[in-house]
């Protein structure tokens, strides 16, 4: 069994391998082959997931969002959002990282109510999820941006802010 320095090196190689992949997502089988080839122990992947460095879902391994996405984009104003001010937009429930979300302030002033009333979004567990089916050719971020930056949505928000 490799010593701690060897395990640390294998750990870094796994993280570098995942960082090199598009979207910071790698196939589970590729990561396991890398660990084996580098002489890492079989439980390394579970240890790394337990430490929060990576997540494993289905046949994919990906970096935690905190390690490579310190800020994300707001779907309403298109500005960068710090993680502590973020209400995340999850594309799918089993992917715990996000690259889009909302400023808490952007959801105030009636935006949240309008989003719920539209039937396109659902708010649960501190995040926002699409409340519609999407699939091939239907990216939930693109659909959300089209709606949230539409003249109708922005005009409704302007009317609500004028009433206050």
C-alpha positions as CSV (number, residue, x, y, z in Angstrom):
1,X,0.0,0.0,0.0
2,X,1.4,3.5,-0.9
3,X,2.4,5.8,1.9
4,X,0.6,9.1,2.6
5,X,2.9,11.0,0.2
6,X,2.1,8.6,-2.5
7,X,-1.6,8.9,-1.8
8,X,-1.3,12.7,-1.9
9,X,0.4,12.5,-5.3
10,X,-2.3,10.2,-6.7
11,X,-5.0,12.5,-5.2
12,X,-3.4,15.5,-7.0
13,X,-3.2,13.5,-10.3
14,X,-6.8,12.6,-10.0
15,X,-7.8,16.2,-9.5
16,X,-5.6,17.4,-12.3
17,X,-7.1,14.7,-14.6
18,X,-10.6,15.9,-13.8
19,X,-9.7,19.6,-14.2
20,X,-8.4,18.7,-17.7
21,X,-11.8,17.5,-18.8
22,X,-14.5,19.6,-20.3
23,X,-16.9,20.7,-17.6
24,X,-14.6,19.2,-15.0
25,X,-16.4,15.9,-15.4
26,X,-14.7,12.6,-16.0
27,X,-15.9,9.0,-16.6
28,X,-15.7,7.0,-13.4
29,X,-14.0,4.1,-15.2
30,X,-11.2,6.5,-16.5
31,X,-10.6,7.8,-12.9
32,X,-10.5,4.3,-11.5
33,X,-8.0,3.3,-14.1
34,X,-5.8,6.3,-13.3
35,X,-5.9,5.5,-9.6
36,X,-4.9,1.9,-10.3
37,X,-2.2,2.9,-12.7
38,X,-0.7,5.3,-10.2
39,X,-0.7,2.7,-7.4
40,X,-3.4,4.3,-5.4
41,X,-5.6,2.4,-3.0
42,X,-9.1,1.3,-4.0
43,X,-10.8,3.5,-1.3
44,X,-9.1,6.8,-2.5
45,X,-12.1,7.8,-4.6
46,X,-14.5,7.4,-1.6
47,X,-12.1,9.3,0.6
48,X,-11.9,12.2,-1.8
49,X,-15.7,12.3,-2.1
50,X,-15.9,12.2,1.7
51,X,-13.5,15.2,1.9
52,X,-15.7,17.1,-0.5
53,X,-13.0,17.4,-3.2
54,X,-15.0,15.5,-5.8
55,X,-18.5,14.1,-6.2
56,X,-19.5,10.8,-7.8
57,X,-22.8,10.4,-9.5
58,X,-23.7,7.5,-11.7
59,X,-20.8,6.9,-14.0
60,X,-19.3,10.4,-13.6
61,X,-16.8,12.0,-11.3
62,X,-16.6,15.8,-11.0
63,X,-14.9,18.4,-9.0
64,X,-16.9,20.2,-6.3
65,X,-18.1,23.6,-7.4
66,X,-16.3,25.3,-4.6
67,X,-12.9,24.2,-6.0
68,X,-13.3,25.6,-9.5
69,X,-16.3,27.9,-9.6
70,X,-15.8,30.5,-6.8
71,X,-18.4,32.7,-8.6
72,X,-21.3,32.0,-10.9
73,X,-23.4,34.1,-13.3
74,X,-26.8,35.5,-12.3
75,X,-29.5,34.4,-14.8
76,X,-31.4,37.7,-14.3
77,X,-28.7,40.4,-14.4
78,X,-25.8,38.4,-15.9
79,X,-23.4,39.7,-13.2
80,X,-21.1,37.4,-11.2
81,X,-22.4,36.1,-7.9
82,X,-20.3,35.2,-4.9
83,X,-21.1,31.8,-3.5
84,X,-22.4,33.3,-0.2
85,X,-24.9,35.5,-2.0
86,X,-26.0,32.7,-4.4
87,X,-29.4,31.1,-4.9
88,X,-28.3,28.2,-7.2
89,X,-30.0,27.1,-10.4
90,X,-29.7,23.4,-10.6
91,X,-30.0,21.9,-14.1
92,X,-30.6,18.4,-12.7
93,X,-31.0,17.3,-9.1
94,X,-28.1,14.7,-9.3
95,X,-25.5,17.3,-10.3
96,X,-24.7,19.2,-7.1
97,X,-22.6,21.9,-8.8
98,X,-23.9,24.9,-10.6
99,X,-22.4,27.5,-12.9
100,X,-25.6,29.7,-12.9
101,X,-27.8,31.0,-10.2
102,X,-29.3,34.2,-8.8
103,X,-28.3,37.1,-6.6
104,X,-30.5,37.0,-3.6
105,X,-31.4,40.7,-4.4
106,X,-32.4,39.9,-7.9
107,X,-35.0,37.5,-6.6
108,X,-36.5,40.2,-4.4
109,X,-38.9,42.8,-5.7
110,X,-41.3,40.3,-7.2
111,X,-39.0,38.2,-9.4
112,X,-39.4,35.1,-7.3
113,X,-43.2,35.4,-7.3
114,X,-43.2,35.9,-11.1
115,X,-40.9,33.0,-11.6
116,X,-43.2,30.7,-9.6
117,X,-46.3,32.1,-11.3
118,X,-44.8,31.3,-14.7
119,X,-44.7,27.6,-13.9
120,X,-41.2,27.4,-15.3
121,X,-39.3,27.3,-11.9
122,X,-39.7,25.6,-8.6
123,X,-37.9,26.6,-5.4
124,X,-36.9,23.9,-3.0
125,X,-34.0,23.0,-0.7
126,X,-32.5,26.5,-1.0
127,X,-32.2,26.3,-4.8
128,X,-34.1,26.8,-8.0
129,X,-34.9,24.0,-10.4
130,X,-36.6,23.9,-13.8
131,X,-40.2,22.9,-13.4
132,X,-40.4,21.7,-17.0
133,X,-39.2,18.8,-19.0
134,X,-36.1,19.3,-21.0
135,X,-34.1,17.0,-23.2
136,X,-32.2,17.0,-26.5
137,X,-31.8,20.5,-27.7
138,X,-33.6,22.0,-24.7
139,X,-30.9,23.5,-22.4
140,X,-32.6,24.6,-19.1
141,X,-30.2,27.6,-18.8
142,X,-31.0,28.8,-22.3
143,X,-34.7,28.5,-21.6
144,X,-34.4,30.3,-18.3
145,X,-32.4,33.1,-19.8
146,X,-34.9,33.6,-22.6
147,X,-37.7,33.9,-20.1
148,X,-35.9,36.0,-17.4
149,X,-34.5,38.5,-19.9
150,X,-37.7,38.8,-21.9
151,X,-39.3,42.2,-22.3
152,X,-42.5,40.8,-20.6
153,X,-40.7,39.6,-17.5
154,X,-38.6,42.7,-17.1
155,X,-41.6,45.0,-17.7
156,X,-43.6,43.1,-15.0
157,X,-40.7,43.5,-12.6
158,X,-40.5,47.2,-13.4
159,X,-44.2,47.6,-12.8
160,X,-43.9,45.9,-9.4
161,X,-41.0,48.0,-8.3
162,X,-42.9,51.2,-9.3
163,X,-45.8,50.2,-7.0
164,X,-43.5,49.9,-4.0
